[in-house]
Amino acid sequence: MHRLRSGCPWDAEQTHASLVRYLVEETLEVVEAIEDGDDDHLTEELGDLLLQVVFHAEIAAETGRFDIEDVAGRIADKLVARHPYVFSGTQVPSDLIGSWERAKAVEKDRASALDGIPERLSALTRAHKVLVRARSHGIDPAHLGLTASAVGAEGLGDEFLRLVARAEALGLDPEQEARAALRRLEAGVRDHEGGATPVDTTGPAGT
């Protein structure tokens, strides 16, 4: 990569910002390779994703900000700090996900369970993250007006598709509808954190 930055005009002109779309594309291609179950494909796509990490580190190293060793060091330190039951001989926590989220909250000085969740996530992915964070902070989704239905895991994907079909039939954008409901859910989490009576997250149509 060091040689490419000095010898290839295209590589030389790239910046962190210009590479964002490639980072997103390569990440999605890794997901597709995993879903395909093809090891050769996955090996190739993981290499392409790793290239993006190396590329960004090289750009930063050129101005002395950080390099690939710093990137590797940060993740190694983070994994050790967040796994004391592996590296320090402490007891394995009963709630591994919650323990991880609480450790992050302390480490990053987060005031809310919602802090640090990327805004650009799809509504479905963000909603899942919000619920995981809320539960890890002791907020039961049932207290936010959300209860799991009796649908088993096997039929869950079909339920999502039926909701999309329902939105399409009504002339609605399912992503926008989900985001509107998600905003109500996030308001309920913040109200719960502040000790207020949680708002009704179900909305007027029971969504």
Summary of the structure (lengths in Angstrom):
residues: 207
radius of gyration: 21.4
end to end distance: 49.5
largest distance: 61.7
contacts: 492
relative contact order: 0.07
helix: 66%
strand: 0%
